[in-house]
Amino acid sequence: MSRRGKRDILTGVEIGTKTIKALVGEFRDDDVLSVLGVVEQPSLGVRKGRIENDRQVASQLAQVFRELQSTAKQEITDNIFVAVTGGHVGTVVSSGAIRIRDPESGVTEDEMESVLDTAQTFSLGTQQELLHLCDRPIRLSNGREVVSPVGAQVAKIEAECMLVFGQGQVLDTTRDLLGHVLGDVPLRPVFSGVAAGLAALSPSDIEHGALVIDLGGGVTEYCVYKSPGCFHTGQVTVGCEHLVNDLHIGLKLESNECAAVLRDLPRYGSVILKDDGGKRRMPV
């Protein structure tokens, strides 16, 4: 038996510029995710993370999920997360502040909840859909930033949160395509940059702060994590396709040879920059 009284199955799918990836996993009783099946196929009809040919993508998705359900020996019916990216994804920061009723007694739990609620009160446009709501550290009136201000003897606290949103029409297209393949099943869209950070970082990494960069075929996502979670995220519509073109120009190689160079990089090792202890100033 699992922690919910039944098998806790999760499915993730990403419709990328170069590949479509799908994975089925099961959370065990020890909270470890056991991978049941993985499928990856080249994608067609996608440019810079945005679906441009619905028919091609729908056909590929049907093939991917047939293979995935066969490999995992598991029917896919719920807990489906779809990673989205592209120029339609954006962020906005909202803030709120309150004065503490009795500074000498310290900030209460209710006051902390109140300032968070105030910061999260932000109305997106009618064509935008909320993907993530990420709390930032709470700022005290003495200048300190903390995850929890409860007990702090200060006069005022200020909270910020970052909202990650996508264009509703684009997200609906993705839902319709997956619904055509899987039927009427609940889908949860997530931003690829946030998902990559959660997958790659440990709790210690998040506590100390980290930058995650996910270089895709047509889009590169980045995410800054700082306790208590995602501090900032975004994307640029530049990816490996552009690196292939740069190598083609710089090395005078054919495009397929340049793509092979990038694909085979793990076989040749990597370059790691070491801190030389020096400090540099950069104009901003």
C-alpha positions in Angstrom: 0.0 0.0 0.0 1.2 3.5 -0.7 0.9 6.6 1.5 -2.5 7.4 -0.1 -3.9 3.9 0.1 -3.4 3.4 -3.6 -0.5 3.6 -6.1 0.8 7.1 -6.3 1.5 7.4 -10.1 2.8 10.6 -11.7 3.3 11.3 -15.4 5.4 14.0 -16.9 5.5 15.1 -20.6 7.4 17.8 -22.4 6.7 18.8 -26.0 10.1 20.3 -26.9 11.5 21.9 -30.0 13.6 18.9 -30.8 12.1 16.0 -28.8 9.0 14.9 -27.1 9.7 13.3 -23.7 7.4 11.4 -21.4 8.0 9.6 -18.1 5.9 7.6 -15.7 7.0 7.2 -12.1 5.6 5.9 -8.8 6.2 7.3 -5.4 7.2 4.6 -3.0 6.5 4.5 0.8 9.9 6.0 1.4 9.1 9.0 -0.8 11.5 7.9 -3.5 10.3 8.2 -7.1 10.6 4.9 -8.9 10.7 5.3 -12.7 8.4 2.9 -14.5 9.0 4.0 -18.1 10.6 6.7 -20.2 10.0 7.5 -23.9 11.8 10.1 -26.1 11.2 10.7 -29.7 12.2 13.5 -32.2 9.4 16.1 -32.4 8.0 17.7 -35.5 5.7 20.8 -35.8 7.3 22.6 -32.8 9.3 25.8 -33.1 11.0 27.6 -30.1 8.8 25.6 -27.7 5.6 26.6 -29.4 3.3 24.1 -31.2 2.8 25.1 -34.9 1.4 22.0 -36.5 -1.3 20.5 -34.3 -1.8 17.4 -36.5 1.8 16.3 -36.5 2.2 16.8 -32.7 -1.0 14.9 -32.0 0.1 12.0 -34.0 3.5 12.0 -32.3 1.9 12.2 -28.8 -0.3 9.3 -29.6 2.7 7.2 -30.5 4.7 8.3 -27.5 1.9 7.4 -25.0 1.2 4.1 -26.6 4.8 3.2 -26.2 5.0 4.6 -22.7 1.9 2.7 -21.4 3.3 -0.5 -22.9 6.7 0.1 -21.4 5.4 1.1 -17.9 2.6 -1.5 -18.0 0.5 1.3 -16.5 -2.6 3.1 -17.8 -2.2 6.9 -17.7 -5.4 8.4 -16.2 -4.4 11.2 -13.8 -1.6 13.2 -12.1 -0.3 14.3 -15.5 2.1 17.3 -15.6 3.0 18.9 -18.9 6.1 21.1 -19.1 5.6 24.3 -21.2 8.0 27.0 -22.4 8.3 29.6 -25.1 7.9 33.3 -25.5 4.3 33.3 -24.1 5.6 32.5 -20.6 6.2 35.5 -18.4 6.7 36.6 -14.8 5.5 39.5 -12.6 6.5 40.4 -9.0 3.8 41.5 -6.5 4.4 42.9 -3.1 2.6 43.8 0.1 3.4 45.2 3.5 1.7 45.5 6.9 2.4 47.2 10.2 2.8 45.0 13.2 0.2 45.5 15.9 2.5 45.0 18.9 6.2 45.2 17.8 7.4 44.4 21.3 5.6 41.0 21.4 6.9 40.1 17.9 5.3 39.1 14.6 2.5 36.6 14.9 1.6 33.7 12.6 -1.6 35.5 11.6 0.4 38.6 10.6 2.8 36.5 8.5 -0.2 34.9 6.7 -1.7 38.4 6.3 1.3 39.9 4.5 1.7 36.8 2.3 -2.0 37.1 1.3 -1.5 40.8 0.6 1.5 40.1 -1.7 -0.4 37.4 -3.5 -3.3 39.6 -4.4 -2.6 40.3 -8.0 -4.9 40.1 -11.0 -3.5 38.7 -14.2 -4.8 39.7 -17.6 -7.9 37.8 -19.0 -5.6 36.0 -21.6 -3.1 34.9 -19.0 -3.1 31.8 -16.8 -1.2 31.3 -13.5 1.4 28.5 -13.6 3.3 29.1 -10.3 3.1 31.3 -7.3 6.6 31.6 -5.7 7.1 33.3 -2.3 10.3 35.2 -1.7 12.0 35.9 1.6 10.1 38.3 3.9 11.8 41.6 4.5 11.8 43.1 8.0 11.8 46.8 8.8 15.4 46.5 10.1 16.5 45.4 6.7 16.9 41.6 7.3 15.3 39.0 5.0 13.9 35.9 6.6 11.8 32.9 5.5 9.6 33.2 8.6 9.3 36.5 10.6 7.3 35.0 13.4 8.6 36.3 16.8 10.7 39.1 15.2 10.4 42.4 17.1 9.9 44.8 14.2 7.5 47.5 13.3 6.7 46.4 9.7 7.1 43.4 7.4 7.1 43.3 3.6 6.5 40.2 1.4 7.1 39.7 -2.3 5.9 36.8 -4.5 6.6 36.0 -8.1 3.8 34.9 -10.4 4.8 32.8 -13.4 2.1 32.8 -16.1 1.4 31.6 -19.6 -0.8 32.7 -22.4 -4.2 30.9 -22.0 -4.7 30.2 -25.7 -1.3 28.5 -26.0 -1.9 26.4 -22.9 -5.4 25.4 -24.1 -3.9 24.2 -27.4 -1.6 21.9 -25.4 -4.4 20.6 -23.3 -6.6 19.9 -26.3 -3.8 17.9 -28.0 -3.2 15.8 -24.9 -6.9 15.4 -24.3 -7.3 14.1 -27.8 -4.8 11.4 -27.1 -5.5 10.6 -23.4 -9.2 11.5 -23.1 -10.8 13.6 -20.4 -7.9 13.5 -17.9 -6.7 16.3 -15.5 -3.6 18.1 -16.7 -1.3 20.4 -14.8 0.9 22.8 -16.9 4.2 23.7 -15.3 7.0 26.0 -16.6 10.0 24.0 -17.7 12.5 26.3 -16.0 10.9 25.8 -12.5 10.6 22.1 -13.1 14.2 21.8 -14.1 15.3 23.5 -11.0 13.3 21.3 -8.7 14.6 18.2 -10.4 18.3 19.2 -10.3 18.7 20.9 -6.9 18.8 19.5 -3.4 17.2 21.2 -0.4 20.7 22.3 0.5 21.3 23.9 -2.9 18.0 25.9 -2.6 18.9 27.0 0.9 22.3 28.4 -0.2 21.1 29.7 -3.6 21.7 28.3 -7.0 21.2 29.2 -10.7 19.9 26.4 -13.1 20.2 26.9 -16.8 18.3 24.4 -19.1 19.6 24.7 -22.7 17.0 23.2 -25.0 16.7 22.9 -28.8 15.0 26.3 -29.4 14.6 27.8 -25.9 16.8 28.2 -22.9 15.2 28.5 -19.5 16.9 29.8 -16.3 15.8 29.7 -12.7 17.3 31.3 -9.6 16.6 29.3 -6.4 17.0 30.9 -3.0 15.3 29.8 0.2 12.3 29.4 0.5 12.1 28.5 -3.2 12.1 29.9 -6.7 13.3 33.5 -6.6 13.3 34.4 -10.3 12.9 32.5 -13.5 12.5 33.2 -17.2 13.5 32.1 -20.7 15.1 33.3 -23.9 14.2 31.9 -27.3 17.8 30.8 -28.1 18.9 27.2 -27.9 21.1 24.5 -29.3 19.9 25.2 -32.8 21.7 28.5 -32.6 24.8 26.8 -31.3 24.7 24.5 -34.3 24.6 27.5 -36.6 27.5 29.2 -34.8 29.6 26.1 -35.1 28.7 25.8 -38.8 29.9 29.4 -39.4 33.0 29.2 -37.1 34.3 25.7 -37.9 33.1 25.6 -41.6 31.4 22.2 -40.9 28.1 20.9 -42.3 25.1 21.4 -40.0 24.6 17.7 -39.3 28.3 17.4 -38.3 27.9 20.4 -35.9 24.8 18.8 -34.4 26.8 15.6 -33.9 29.5 17.6 -32.1 27.0 18.9 -29.6 25.3 15.5 -29.2 28.6 13.8 -28.4 30.0 16.3 -26.0 29.4 14.1 -22.9 31.7 11.5 -24.5 34.6 14.0 -24.5 34.3 15.4 -21.0 33.4 18.9 -19.8 35.0 22.2 -18.9 34.7 23.4 -15.3 35.6 26.9 -14.3 37.5 27.3 -11.0 37.3 30.3 -8.8 40.7 32.1 -9.0 39.8 34.2 -5.9 39.8 37.4 -7.8 37.0 39.9 -8.0 35.7 41.6 -11.1 33.4 44.5 -11.7 30.9 44.4 -14.5 28.9 47.4 -15.8 25.2 46.9 -15.7 
